[in-house]
Amino acid sequence: MSREEAKKAYKEEVSEYLQNGMEQLQDYWIKKGDDIKRTILEALFQLLSCNEDKERVQYIQISLLRSQMDEDVYNMLLSLHDETYFRDPDPRMQAVDISSVFAPLKEVRARLYQAIGQYQGKIESFDADRMIRETAMAFYKKQADNCRMLFRDLGQWAVERAVLSQKRLVVKWGGFQEESETIYLTDTREKNQSQFLTYNEKNSINGWDVQYVYQSWETVCFTDITVQKMNLLFLMLRNCSMDRCQWESCMIHGAVFRNSKMERVVFAGCDMSGCDFRDVKFNQVQFIQCNLSGADFTGAEFEMMQFTGSQMEDAKFSRDGLYCEGLDASQLQQIRLEEEPYVF
């Protein structure tokens, strides 16, 4: 058996161990989500507090380091960068030990070592170590979507603690100096509706173009516009106002509308799953055959609403939101209530 044949056979033999490890990691991550968030925010606060120039920081990178994984040590690196991102000659950095999150991989590594026996001379321990590193990184990168929810208020948190300027901030999640996913964006520099329309002139849901993902049009006033079949994934529309607007057949998954005002607005046939509608003031707004699964409406105010034919699975409402007109009986069974503190 050649080494290439042995590698293929070994990979097939241990695939179940690696899959089980991924599942255990996911369980650990769910259980420790709040602890992970708290750990990262505490480290970020320390790092940002030592940063004298608040305006300088425009990127925060949250990376998982490979350097000590072979010793079952998993470090997360938090780094602050200027507008040049990884070309910043003087980034601020701080490492955070999150080995406890990856504890299940220790047992998986032991199983991979044991499986080497019959391939002795063809497969070495470093092959197993490489598989563990790849598994850890693949799992970590997949958590980007969960972290968008965990850190969706990061900018507000930083401004309230006076450690950052609110003008522009991008938070990236991935490997250090590697292609990483954006998990947070805010950009409050002045923009207008005309610029939005010009920028998206060639935007089409049928042709995927990354430049249209994670757009920020915060504080913009939208009036008398119709937007059709656009890719507006993770659109940032915090503190906006909309009046007499129509959005048709658009991909708007994960968009943030927090603290916005909408009046006489129609969303028709749009994917708005996972959108953030917290504290939005709705007046004469219609969601017609939209996907609102996992959307968050806590703290929103409703007047003359319609959710005609829309999917509402796991959409989150405050208790007061249940009294808004427009939700039918089947939709009321799909939604969930904001958790409220127990009062004796």
Helices and strands as residue ranges (DSSP letters): H 3-49, E 59-64, G 69-71, E 75-81, G 85-87, E 92-97, G 99-102, H 104-114, G 117-119, H 125-142, H 144-150, H 154-160, E 168-174, E 181-187, H 193-199, G 210-212, E 221-223, E 226-228, E 241-248, E 261-268, E 281-288, E 301-303, E 316-317, G 319-323, H 329-334, E 336-337
